[in-house]
Amino acid sequence: MENLPSSEGTESLHINPYTVKEHGWRGLTIPGSRKRKWYTVLHNDKLLVTALLTGIPGEYGLRHSHETGELSIHFRDEMRPEVTWNPPGVLHGGMPQPKANLADAVAASLKQRGAALQAGNADVAQLVGMITELQQQMAELQQQLRDAVSPGPAPRVIIDITFPPFRTLIDDPALPEQRVVTGQWYD
């Protein structure tokens, strides 16, 4: 780690992650693909900055929250940076949770109504069938679109910034019990 003058005359911080003393693996003892290499970029009384190497296909971190929140910076791909804020106490990370799909809910409702009306009107039943088929085609098209715009599986770096007292609650279904860690956390 070295401080170099920047163009404005202030010092900038340049860090070679391979030379920092504090680094290791998270998730080695957790079932499944939970392994992440981490590096402590900066740690003082005001900030804990961690760089995580992620993006291995099928890899997921642990579900956790931070007492004072977490600012996270990463690149979705080569040209799209993203900055996210996880408010204090809000669980994030871990296995992705299935999201409710409005189209599926509408289709289920239409199927129920169609079944009720089917006895009295064949045209309504046929219309419900057509709408259901259209809904399935829309879901396939949405998946194709997501696949087309998503970056391919590749390693990436996430920079996470937490604040004092640097307390993290690890609350993941893969673990037998919750853990509270202060400071840099391991698996």
C-alpha positions as CSV (number, residue, x, y, z in Angstrom):
1,M,0.0,0.0,0.0
2,E,1.4,3.4,-0.9
3,N,0.2,7.0,-0.9
4,L,0.8,8.8,-4.1
5,P,0.1,12.4,-5.0
6,S,-3.0,12.8,-7.2
7,S,-3.5,15.5,-9.8
8,E,-5.2,17.8,-7.3
9,G,-2.3,17.8,-4.9
10,T,-4.0,15.5,-2.4
11,E,-2.8,12.0,-1.7
12,S,-4.5,9.0,-3.2
13,L,-4.3,5.4,-2.0
14,H,-3.0,2.7,-4.2
15,I,-3.2,-0.9,-2.9
16,N,-1.9,-4.1,-4.3
17,P,-4.4,-6.7,-2.9
18,Y,-1.8,-9.4,-3.1
19,T,0.5,-7.6,-0.6
20,V,-2.0,-6.7,2.1
21,K,-1.6,-8.6,5.3
22,E,-5.2,-9.2,6.1
23,H,-7.0,-11.4,3.6
24,G,-8.5,-14.8,3.5
25,W,-11.5,-16.9,2.5
26,R,-15.1,-16.7,3.5
27,G,-17.5,-19.6,3.4
28,L,-15.0,-22.5,3.4
29,T,-17.0,-24.4,6.1
30,I,-20.4,-23.6,4.7
31,P,-22.2,-26.2,2.6
32,G,-22.6,-25.4,-1.1
33,S,-20.7,-22.8,-3.2
34,R,-20.1,-20.1,-0.6
35,K,-16.4,-19.4,-1.0
36,R,-15.3,-15.8,-1.5
37,K,-11.8,-14.4,-1.3
38,W,-11.6,-11.2,0.6
39,Y,-9.0,-8.4,1.2
40,T,-9.0,-5.7,3.8
41,V,-8.4,-2.6,1.7
42,L,-8.6,0.0,4.6
43,H,-9.5,-0.4,8.2
44,N,-9.4,2.5,10.7
45,D,-11.7,3.9,13.4
46,K,-14.1,5.3,10.8
47,L,-14.2,2.8,7.9
48,L,-13.8,-0.9,7.1
49,V,-13.3,-1.3,3.4
50,T,-13.3,-4.9,2.1
51,A,-12.7,-6.1,-1.5
52,L,-14.4,-9.4,-2.3
53,L,-13.6,-11.5,-5.4
54,T,-16.9,-12.9,-6.6
55,G,-18.7,-14.1,-9.7
56,I,-17.8,-17.7,-9.7
57,P,-20.8,-19.5,-11.4
58,G,-23.2,-20.8,-8.8
59,E,-21.5,-19.0,-5.9
60,Y,-23.5,-17.3,-3.3
61,G,-22.5,-15.4,-0.2
62,L,-24.0,-15.7,3.3
63,R,-27.2,-13.8,4.2
64,H,-26.2,-11.1,6.7
65,S,-26.8,-7.5,7.9
66,H,-24.7,-4.8,9.3
67,E,-25.5,-2.8,12.4
68,T,-24.7,0.5,10.7
69,G,-25.4,-0.4,7.1
70,E,-23.2,-1.2,4.2
71,L,-22.2,0.7,1.0
72,S,-21.3,-1.6,-1.8
73,I,-19.6,-0.7,-5.1
74,H,-19.2,-3.1,-8.0
75,F,-19.4,-3.2,-11.8
76,R,-22.3,-5.1,-13.4
77,D,-20.0,-5.5,-16.4
78,E,-17.1,-3.6,-17.9
79,M,-19.1,-0.4,-18.4
80,R,-21.8,-0.3,-15.8
81,P,-20.8,0.6,-12.2
82,E,-23.4,0.0,-9.5
83,V,-23.5,1.5,-6.0
84,T,-26.0,0.0,-3.5
85,W,-26.8,0.8,0.1
86,N,-28.0,-1.9,2.5
87,P,-29.6,0.0,5.4
88,P,-28.8,-0.9,9.0
89,G,-30.2,-4.3,10.0
90,V,-31.5,-5.2,6.6
91,L,-30.6,-8.8,5.6
92,H,-28.9,-9.2,2.2
93,G,-26.7,-11.6,0.3
94,G,-27.1,-15.4,0.4
95,M,-29.1,-17.6,-1.9
96,P,-31.4,-15.5,-4.2
97,Q,-35.0,-15.5,-3.0
98,P,-37.7,-16.2,-5.7
99,K,-39.6,-13.1,-6.5
100,A,-43.3,-13.0,-7.0
101,N,-44.2,-12.8,-10.7
102,L,-47.3,-10.6,-11.4
103,A,-47.8,-12.4,-14.7
104,D,-47.9,-15.8,-12.9
105,A,-50.5,-14.4,-10.4
106,V,-52.7,-13.1,-13.2
107,A,-52.5,-16.4,-15.0
108,A,-53.4,-18.4,-11.9
109,S,-56.4,-16.1,-11.3
110,L,-57.5,-16.4,-14.9
111,K,-57.2,-20.2,-14.6
112,Q,-59.4,-20.2,-11.5
113,R,-62.0,-18.0,-13.2
114,G,-61.9,-20.0,-16.4
115,A,-62.5,-23.2,-14.5
116,A,-65.5,-21.6,-12.8
117,L,-66.9,-20.3,-16.1
118,Q,-66.0,-23.4,-18.2
119,A,-69.1,-25.2,-17.4
120,G,-71.3,-22.4,-18.8
121,N,-69.3,-20.9,-21.7
122,A,-66.7,-22.7,-23.9
123,D,-65.6,-19.4,-25.5
124,V,-64.5,-18.1,-22.2
125,A,-62.6,-21.3,-21.4
126,Q,-60.8,-21.0,-24.8
127,L,-59.9,-17.4,-24.2
128,V,-58.5,-18.2,-20.8
129,G,-56.4,-21.0,-22.4
130,M,-55.0,-18.5,-25.0
131,I,-54.2,-16.0,-22.3
132,T,-52.4,-18.6,-20.3
133,E,-50.4,-19.7,-23.3
134,L,-49.5,-16.1,-24.1
135,Q,-48.4,-15.6,-20.5
136,Q,-46.0,-18.6,-20.8
137,Q,-44.6,-17.2,-24.0
138,M,-44.0,-13.8,-22.3
139,A,-42.2,-15.5,-19.4
140,E,-39.9,-17.3,-21.8
141,L,-39.2,-14.0,-23.7
142,Q,-38.5,-12.2,-20.4
143,Q,-36.0,-15.0,-19.5
144,Q,-34.3,-14.7,-22.9
145,L,-34.0,-10.9,-22.5
146,R,-32.5,-11.3,-19.0
147,D,-30.0,-13.8,-20.4
148,A,-29.1,-11.5,-23.3
149,V,-28.4,-8.5,-21.1
150,S,-26.8,-10.3,-18.2
151,P,-23.0,-10.4,-18.1
152,G,-21.5,-13.8,-18.6
153,P,-20.1,-15.6,-15.6
154,A,-16.8,-14.1,-14.7
155,P,-14.9,-13.1,-11.6
156,R,-15.6,-9.6,-10.4
157,V,-14.7,-7.4,-7.4
158,I,-17.1,-5.9,-5.0
159,I,-15.9,-3.2,-2.6
160,D,-18.0,-3.2,0.7
161,I,-17.7,-0.3,3.1
162,T,-19.0,-0.6,6.7
163,F,-18.9,1.8,9.6
164,P,-18.3,1.6,13.3
165,P,-18.8,-0.5,15.3
166,F,-18.3,-2.8,12.3
167,R,-20.8,-5.4,13.7
168,T,-22.3,-8.0,11.3
169,L,-25.1,-10.4,12.0
170,I,-24.8,-13.6,9.9
171,D,-28.2,-15.2,9.6
172,D,-28.2,-17.7,6.8
173,P,-30.4,-20.9,6.6
174,A,-27.2,-22.9,5.8
175,L,-25.9,-22.2,9.3
176,P,-27.2,-23.9,12.4
177,E,-27.3,-20.6,14.3
178,Q,-26.8,-16.9,13.9
179,R,-23.4,-15.4,14.4
180,V,-22.4,-11.8,15.4
181,V,-19.0,-10.7,14.2
182,T,-17.3,-7.4,15.0
183,G,-14.6,-6.3,12.5
184,Q,-13.5,-8.3,9.5
185,W,-15.5,-11.5,9.3
186,Y,-14.5,-14.9,8.2
187,D,-16.6,-18.0,7.5
